[in-house]
Amino acid sequence: MQAHTGLLIFLLATLSAIGFRTSSLYHPNVVMTLLFANLAQKVYRPKSPASYQWLSGSLAFVLPILVTLLLLATLGYLSFYPQWLGGLVLFLCLDIQHERRAKRIAILLKQQQKAAARQLLGAMVNRDVETLSLMGICKACLDSLALRGIRHFYLVIVFYLIGGPLLALSYKLMLLCEHAWRSKMRPDTSFIRPLQISLSILEWLPVRGLVVIMALTQNLGKTLHYLKHYGQFYQPAGSGWILSLFAANLNTQLAGPRFYQQQRFDNMRIGSDAPPEAETINLMLRLLATMRWFFLCALCLCWLTINILTH
């Protein structure tokens, strides 16, 4: 009975996150993002030694997360229905709001409203978007869809299944912290390095496992080819694996050079196909939806099979 309750809570939380649009005015993710951004603004000292930035950066993301987890653990201990509290945490951690923005960006690009598309894209990414061409807008939007789609949905679920709501929330808070900090500083800053390393270690196995499993249902041969020639050389490597998966299955080119805080960062391009267009964004959204439903159905089937075999 408890196993069936757990499956019911998981499905309700996941389907609610997919089907219901929560307002950003009161969503806890917005509050935590503002908290991390304000904390970085007070603690970050660009001219300080690298050792100071490493220490302050480590404390700035570890302490708020620990306090949040302690409060949640206390609340769960006192709660009459801790499983349902965990489901609520999962619902709040899952995020596909960026897909709605991407759909709107595709419409704006087809209407040749590049200025409005850039403005909407600026809410999705931390890179400089003011001078992006139509192709640059499409590529930045697709990169964001791929990375956020995997990390803010699939990996959150994986960590929830492995370690429960506390592990899923820890990972989600780290993602929010990185996004908030990268809006204030360049990605190569020493202050943000401890957080980036922690995320890379935490994601290492889940990202690779997910990419391989998803490639089995898509274009496996081309995905493996892209992983061999692009994914393993891209930095960070986890992002390279994710972008290689989608570049191979969309038959388009992703990633490439970008600007952060008016400084150019030379990232390699992934793929040898034609650059993306506005319609490629719609193809990406359909691919994400197909993969999401397949993933959920496969998870439920595995869950039921395990419970039948163990009872």
Secondary structure as UniProt FT lines:
FT   HELIX           2..19
FT   TURN            24..26
FT   HELIX           28..43
FT   TURN            46..47
FT   HELIX           50..78
FT   HELIX           82..93
FT   HELIX           97..110
FT   TURN            111..112
FT   HELIX           114..122
FT   TURN            123..124
FT   TURN            130..131
FT   HELIX           134..149
FT   HELIX           150..155
FT   HELIX           156..182
FT   TURN            183..184
FT   TURN            187..188
FT   HELIX           190..192
FT   HELIX           193..216
FT   HELIX           220..229
FT   HELIX           231..233
FT   HELIX           237..250
FT   STRAND          254..255
FT   STRAND          258..260
FT   TURN            261..262
FT   STRAND          263..265
FT   STRAND          269..270
FT   HELIX           278..310
//
